[in-house]
Amino acid sequence: MTYMNNIVLNSIDTILTNIKHNYITGDDERKQIIMKYLNDLNEHIIQVETDRQEKKDRFELLTRETEDYVNRTEFADICFLPDVNQFIREKNGRYECIKEDDIYLNVMSSIPDVLKPWKHKTKIHMMKCLKERNLTNHIPSSDVIQKVVSILTSFIFYTKEETKYFLCSLGDNILKKETDNVHIVPHMREFLTFLKSGLSNYIKSNPLTSYKYKYHTTHNYNNIYLMRTNNELDVNCLDVLDNYILSILVVSTYFSRRYNLSNNYLNNECSTEMLKHVKITHNIGMNELINEFISNYLSVSEDDTQIIRQKEMSYLWKLFCDMKHIPNLLYYNDLFSNIETKLGIQITDGVFKRINSQYLEKVGRVSQFIECNFENDVSGVSLEVSEALQFFNKWNKRNHRISDSYFLNILTHFYDYKVIDKKHIINVRLTNWNKEQDLYEFLQTGKNTYSEYLTFCNQHQKHIVSRQYFEKYLTATA
């Protein structure tokens, strides 16, 4: 402090020496002038310090009051997505976009009296605070979490823990966490495509990084994780899920942050049964899976007439994978080579000799039915899978009743017929049923309602078309 005093005094003395003060006659007068300058300087310093403290106190008050204001109910649930410069708020258990102008209006109309003198600064500071609330760091309410988990479980997954595992992995992708995980999800293409499209409106990162729709040789079996899902997507679920895209974003990133990685949730929170299924390639390995397939699906014979064609063998492998709720994790050529080695047989002209399978009897019956009863028709007519199955169950005298999905799997695996929405076989008719002719004969009776058509078919022992096809035919012939 003495050092600073000396500097100040020396500076004042230098100024007085350099300026000619003719009226200064002695040291006393010089001292008086110095004291006057020092008093003026002291008053100025006091005033500067007072102003500085007032400014500091005002800033602290502004900050404190603004923070309280930001955390008020009407602003507490507002967050920000920097990728798209968009504000989001939670309302009634769902997330929705909110315009910046609407936030401004709300701020200016409800600002406390204590902040009104600084309303412009308050607005700027408040918007800055809101923009620091990244939506991917938001903690959703338990109601939001339960709603998202419930909807995805009802439409996509079988259990809640499978849904939560998916959400963790999705959050890992959104937050760009570095993992080697490969999630094989063959039945989720439509859902994930829809989800990616919806999320692209809010984030720039690719949310599907770890998801693959089929196995590739570049995938390490120790990095593969499976997800068990419903094979068929409910046609109405995407309309429902469209309202919860932001909720899925929030819950998935929250789970990813909560468990750090999806692997941690899987290893620490999931049941032993689920863990075994998800990590089946880690725990069992493909060699054991092939051994299980051979043991349960194939039978070695000494009879040369017992054969399985490669197309049939690949179908049996697909049947085995479906039974275990796993995707195909092996190329067919590798499968065939393993079977040759393990059973000591060779493939000749695409045929495994001296081998059979109990599961091929139904396949043979369905194939025989298709080849005897299907005929191409390029007129635009279509055959519904349910109609074909109805005819098959009547045609098949061995009482081997099968489901729609079983019939469709055989049809699409062994034949090249075009099937739309897993319901309609295009440009195909049955050789012994002309449903257009039956409908024409019905309309000739002068009646035109579906209930009247059902009565007509029962009276004349005719096969029945679906209501959808009935209405389509009436529209086309009107």
C-alpha positions, -999 to +999 in steps of 0.1 A: +000+000+000+029+024+009+044+016-025+011+027-042+009+059-021+044+068-032+035+063-068+005+085-065+023+113-046+053+112-070+029+113-100+012+144-086+045+161-078+058+154-113+027+170-127+031+201-106+068+204-115+061+201-152+034+227-152+044+263-145+025+276-116+036+311-113+013+318-084+029+289-064+055+307-041+065+279-017+062+244-004+031+253+017+011+263-013+024+232-032+012+210-003-022+226-003-026+219-040-015+183-036-040+178-007-068+192-029-060+168-057-058+139-032-091+148-017-107+150-051-092+117-061-103+100-029-139+112-034-138+100-070-124+066-059-151+063-032-178+072-058-164+046-082-164+019-056-199+029-045-211+027-081-193-006-086-209-021-055-244-009-064-239-024-099-227-057-084-257-058-059-281-050-087-266-077-109-268-103-081-304-092-074-312-095-111-296-129-114-313-142-082-347-129-092-343-141-128-333-176-117-364-177-095-384-165-124-370-190-148-378-218-124-414-208-120-440-233-131-447-218-165-410-220-175-398-250-155-406-275-182-391-256-212-360-270-228-339-264-259-327-284-289-295-267-302-293-289-333-325-273-347-326-241-325-360-252-312-376-247-278-396-277-263-419-279-234-436-307-215-474-304-214-499-329-201-473-357-202-461-350-237-435-328-253-443-302-279-425-274-298-430-238-285-422-207-305-396-183-291-420-154-297-445-171-274-419-174-247-410-137-251-446-127-248-451-149-217-419-134-201-429-098-207-465-102-196-457-120-163-424-103-153-422-094-115-422-058-106-387-061-091-374-070-126-394-045-147-366-018-145-343-043-162-369-062-183-347-061-215-318-076-196-341-100-179-354-113-212-319-118-226-307-135-194-338-157-193-335-169-229-299-176-222-308-198-192-335-216-212-311-224-241-287-240-216-314-266-208-306-292-235-336-315-239-312-345-240-303-337-204-339-334-192-352-357-166-387-368-177-415-373-152-424-409-142-457-405-161-439-398-193-415-427-188-443-451-181-463-439-211-434-444-235-425-478-221-461-489-222-468-478-258-436-494-271-442-526-252-478-530-265-468-523-302-432-534-306-417-555-278-429-583-256-417-571-222-410-538-205-373-547-198-369-554-236-384-520-242-361-503-217-331-520-232-340-507-267-345-472-253-310-473-236-294-484-269-313-457-288-301-431-263-265-443-267-268-437-305-284-402-301-257-391-276-230-405-299-215-429-273-187-449-287-195-486-286-189-517-308-224-529-303-243-543-332-281-548-327-295-573-352-332-563-356-347-579-388-383-571-380-378-535-370-371-519-404-405-501-408-405-489-372-369-477-372-373-460-405-403-441-391-384-433-359-354-420-378-376-398-399-394-384-369-362-377-349-345-360-378-367-330-372-350-325-338-315-339-339-286-342-364-270-374-350-280-408-365-302-426-340-298-459-358-261-463-358-260-496-339-290-512-356-286-537-385-314-556-402-293-587-410-261-603-402-229-596-421-195-613-420-179-580-408-199-584-375-180-599-346-202-624-328-190-611-295-204-576-304-238-589-316-269-582-294-303-594-303-337-577-297-369-598-296-398-580-312-432-586-326-428-599-361-458-579-374-462-542-369-496-530-360-508-507-388-522-482-363-491-480-341-472-455-362-500-430-360-500-433-322-462-432-319-460-401-341-474-381-311-446-394-289-414-389-309-401-362-286-411-383-256-391-412-270-361-389-275-362-376-239-368-410-223-341-428-244-314-402-236-324-402-199-320-440-197-287-438-215-274-412-190-289-430-161-272-463-169-243-448-187-245-475-215-271-500-226-247-528-217-248-517-181-286-519-181-285-553-198-259-568-174-272-553-142-310-549-145-323-575-169-334-611-161-311-640-167-334-653-194-333-620-214-296-617-209-290-652-224-312-644-254-297-610-262-261-623-259-267-657-273-238-654-297-215-646-267-226-674-245-235-703-268-218-696-301-228-706-336-212-740-334-235-750-306-265-735-324-258-756-355-254-787-333-288-780-317-303-775-352-289-808-365-301-826-334-336-813-334-344-808-371-325-834-391-324-872-391-297-893-408-310-922-429-294-951-448-320-947-475-306-929-506-341-918-515-343-897-483-331-862-495-333-826-485-327-799-511-307-768-503-339-747-505-355-769-480-325-769-457-324-731-456-361-731-448-355-755-419-328-733-406-352-703-408-378-723-390-352-731-363-342-695-359-379-684-357-385-710-330-356-695-309-367-659-317-333-651-333-324-637-367-304-656-393-268-652-381-251-674-407-247-674-444-264-704-460-232-716-477-215-717-443-245-735-428-243-761-456-206-766-451-210-771-414-237-797-420-216-816-445-187-816-420-206-826-389-227-853-406-200-866-429-222-861-461-217-842-493-241-820-513-247-834-548-264-812-573-278-791-545-292-821-526-283-836-492-287-874-495-296-899-468-311-872-446-347-861-438-367-840-414-401-844-398-408-807-404-408-811-442-440-831-444-462-801-440-440-782-464-446-809-490-483-807-485-485-769-488-462-770-519-484-796-535-515-775-529-499-744-543-486-762-574-520-779-580-543-750-572-526-717-580-526-702-615-513-669-627-538-642-636-525-609-650-559-593-650-552-576-616-571-601-595-556-610-561-560-639-537-560-632-500-538-654-478-568-663-456-587-674-486-559-697-498-555-711-463-593-718-461-590-738-494-559-756-482-575-768-449-604-782-469-581-797-496-557-813-471-572-846-459-544-853-434-558-827-410-525-808-409-540-774-401-516-745-403-516-708-395-516-679-419-480-670-411-469-706-416-485-708-450-471-674-460-436-684-449-436-714-472-451-694-500-426-666-499-396-689-493-402-714-521-421-694-546-418-660-563-454-648-559-457-611-549-474-606-515-485-572-503-490-564-466-487-601-458-523-605-469-527-602-506-511-626-532-511-605-564-520-618-599-531-652-586-564-671-586-574-706-575-581-730-603-614-742-589-628-708-577-637-678-597-648-654-571-656-626-597-681-650-613-696-657-579-700-620-572-715-614-606-741-641-601-749-626-567-754-591-581-778-606-607-802-613-579-807-576-574-792-576-540-760-557-530-752-558-493-725-580-477-750-596-453-772-606-483-741-619-500-733-641-470-768-656-471-764-662-509-731-681-504-745-702-476-776-712-497-755-720-528-725-735-509-701-710-524-669-697-509-670-663-493-648-633-502-638-608-476-659-576-470-630-555-483-628-574-516-666-574-518-667-536-515-638-532-539-656-553-565-689-533-561-670-500-565-652-513-597-684-525-613-706-496-603 
